[in-house]
Amino acid sequence: MTKQEVKGTTLGQRVGLLAGMGIVGLALLTGVSYGLWRAFLEIPHGVLAVVALGAVVLLPVALAVGWKLGHLEARGVLAGLGLGVNSVLGAAADVADVRLGTVRTIREMGAPQVPPAVLPRMIDVTPAYRERDITV
């Protein structure tokens, strides 16, 4: 279900959907299990013994192949991580080089000469009180 479909459903509908999926899954599992059980009942015991022996003999081969594929996958993941980290660090180094170059350029140009600011004359706007103006 997409997010848009989920937004329009109620809790009862979601529970019903999950219950239906569970029932269908259990029905499939039961059907496959019953089919295998019936198939094994029809196969002679000698053939089943040969199949079991073959599975036991091929188990180390399956383990060795799984081990090898696991190592290959792990090396691939590590190589991918290394590639990603190297590209991120390379981009960070490029940004640092640009910043360093900018700072060097600014320092080479020297500090800009700012003329002194000429301020206007201050005017005293506070009223001059006389003693007779102050009443207590």
Summary of the structure (lengths in Angstrom):
residues: 136
radius of gyration: 41.5
end to end distance: 83.6
largest distance: 130.6
contacts: 211
relative contact order: 0.03
helix: 77%
strand: 0%
